[in-house]
Amino acid sequence: MKQFEYDILFFEVRKQKDFGEMRRILNERGAEGWEVITAEAGDYGYTTFVKREITETSK
């Protein structure tokens, strides 16, 4: 059976340039095997939930 680990990221977004930083961090996490499950907009930014499969090498 597949197993997953989860993480929660918060991105403070106040200016258009903040989206570039958010994109950079999400791309870094994606390269590490993380996948965005969902992102929710709040008053001061985005809360993003990510997961990745746990493998024998990542334990």
Secondary structure, DSSP 8 states (H G I E B T S, - for coil): ---EEEEEEEEE--STHHHHHHHHHHHHHHHTT-EEEEEEE-SSEEEEEEEEE--TTT-
